[in-house]
Amino acid sequence: MTDAFSEITSQIGALAVLVDARNWAGLAELFDAQVRVDYTSLFGGEAQTMSGEDLVGSWRQLVPGFTHTSHLIGTPSVKVDGDRAEASASVTAWHAITDQAVDGGGVWTVHGCYEMALVKHGGVWRIAALILARAWVEGNPDLPKIAGERARRS
C-alpha cells in the first residue's frame, strides 16, 4: 500500500508542477488514454470524456496566455483497490497576467478539491478521471478569456 500511495501522490504532485512548467509532454504521460474531465463546478456545462492528449491540448491553448501560474495541490487522501485508486486533494491555483494592465485586475484564483480516479497500466499509475469539485474563485473572472486570447495570438 505504501508504494502505491507514494507513486500516486507523486503523479498528483507532478500534475501541478508540470502545468506551471508548461511541460506538455510530461503532462500527457500522467493521463490514461481516456480521461473523464469535470470542471462543471467552475465553468458549468457538462463533464466530458476525452483523450489525455486532448485535455493537455486544451490547457496548452490557455495556460501560456497567463504571465504566471502557480498550482498547489495538497496531500491527497488515497484509497487503493488493486490496480484502481481514488484520490482527493485540496487545490488552489493562481493565474496572473502581470506584463500588461488588465481591467478588473491581473489575478484569478481558483480553489476547490480535485477528485481523481487512477488506474495502473504497465506498472505506472495514470489519471483516468479529473474532477474539480466545490470550486470557488477570487479575482478577475474575465482573466481566462483574456489569457485564451493572448495564447491564440502567440
Protein Blocks (a to p, Z undefined) as FASTA:
>chain_A
ZZmmmmmmmmmmmmmmmmmnopaklmmmmpcfbdcddfklmngpjdddddfklmmmmmmm
mmmmpmbdcddddddddddehjaccdddddddddddfkbccehijadcddddddddddde
ehiacdfbdcdehiacedjfklmmmmmmmmmmZZ
